[in-house]
Amino acid sequence: MLRPLRAAAIVCLLGAVLVSAGCSRSHVAMPDAPASARPLPATGPHEVRTDLMVADMYARYGGEFRGFSVQSYLLDGADWASVEAHYGAALQGWRADPRFGPRSGRIQARTWVDGDRVLVVEMFDAEGTPVLLVGSNVGDAGER
């Protein structure tokens, strides 16, 4: 009688370990913003354009990736190449998602995915304010 109960307990324990291992991916912390990024003030001439861009990001990614949220930053002297390189280095093993190709023109953007995890960076000018949006469903991604 004791052996079947012990075997059942071991099976349950192994199942719990496997489930928690599968879930642990979602608790990976989001990469830090580049050193040149600061929190974006809530108000200012950039406000309307930034709010529209945030809404657009939620519309494009929120339905596809559960738990998606966006952070907004003011960039101080960074260019797109350095921002893209910063996140590319932090996301080793992730890939560009062909469903969400890079944007060009007035908006620079890149989307990286790893399974059901996503990280999107967009850089644009909002009424003279250089803005970086970081959208993700990874770990510490917080609301703007």
N, C-alpha and C positions, 0 to 999 in steps of 0.2 A: 504493500500500500504506500509506503514511504517513497519508493523509487518512482512510481508514476507521478506523484505530486512534485517530487524534486525535478523530474524531467520537464513537467509542465512549467514550473517556476523558471527553469533555465531557458526554455523556449520563449516565455514571456519577456524575460530580461533581454535576450538577444533581439527580439522584435522591437523592444523599446530602444535599444541602442541603435538599431538600423534606422528606425524612424527618426530619432534625434540626429543621427548623422546626416540623413537626407535633408532635414530642416536646417541644419547648421549653416548651409550656404547663404541663407537669407539674412543671417546675422553678421555677415562680413561688413566691416565699416566702409563707408563710402570714402574714396580718396579725398584728401584735403584739397582745398582750392589752391591755386597757384599763390605764391608769396605776394604777387602784385595785386591780389584781389582783396577787397574789403567789403563788409556788408553794405548793400545798397540802401541809401536812405529811402524811407517809405514815401516821401513826397518830394516833389521837384519837377523840373521841366521834362524829365525822363519818364514820369509816372504813367502817362496814358499809353505810350508806345510799349513800355515794359509790361504793363498789365495785359495788353493785347497779345504780346509775344508769349507770356506765361499761359494765357488762355489757349492759344494755339498749340503750345506744347502739350498741355493736358489733353486737348482734343485729339492730337496725333498719337499720343503714347498711352494715355490713361486707360483706354479701353483694352489695349493689348497687354499691358503689364500691370498686374495687380500691385497695389501699394505705391504707385508712382507719385512722387512729389517733386517740387521744384524749389531751388534756392536761387536768389538773385545776388549778384556781386557787382561792385563798381571796380573796373579795372584801372590800374594806375600804371600806365606806361608799358603794358604787355601787348605783344602782337599775336596774331592768330597762330603762327608757327610755334611760338613758345607755349601757348595754352594747349594746343593739340599734342605737342611733344610731352608736356607734363602729364596729361591724362593717359596718353598712349603708354608711357613708361609705367604708370601705376596700374594699368590694366593688362599686364602681361598674360597671354593666353586667351584673352577675349578677342572677338572678331567684329569687323564692321558688318552690320546687318544690311543685306541687300534690299530689304523692304523699305529701309529708311536711308536712302543715299545721301551723300554729303550735299549740302546746299552751297550756293555760291552767290556772288554779287554782293549785295549790301549785308547779307547774313552769312556768317561763317558757321558751319555746324558739322558735327560728327556724332555718330551713334555707335556705341559698342554694346555687344550682347555676350552673355555667357549663360546658355540655357535659358532659364526664365528671368534672368537678371539683366537689367539694361542701365546704361549710363549715357546721357545725351548732354553735349555741351554746345551752346550757341553763343556767338559773340556778335554784337551789333551796336550801332550808334543810335542812341535815343535822345534826340534834341541836343547833341553835343556831349552827351554822357556815354562813355564806353561801358557797355553792360555785358556781363557774362551770366548766362542762365545755365544751371546744372540741374538736370532732371534725372531722377533715378528711383528705383525701387530697392536699392541696396541699403541695408543696415540703417545708418544714421541720417539718411536723406530726410530733411525737414521741410516744412511748409515755408514759403516766402512770407 
